Amino acid sequence: MDRIYRDWDKALSENDAEGLLKLYAENPIIESPLIPHLLGKEEVVCCGYKEMRPFFEAVAKWQNESLHFVSISELAI
């Protein structure tokens, strides 16, 4: 589980939509409040790679220098 978290965090911070998709099993589902905002949909769910790919690509475009993802290890005191 720790490896998946680190790989997901790394792919997200590198705006790697394909890397994110590879972490999901067949027939994946993701729920996020960003889906309506970034995709102009009413639903907060994307089902399958066909719907998830545009979401992850939109996340990559949306990120900017002020948005910084930190790992759990960076938060440890």
Secondary structure by P-SEA (a helix, b strand, c coil): caaaaaaaaaaaaaccaaaaaaacccbbbbbbccccccccccccccccaaaaaaaaaaaaaaccccbbbbccccccc
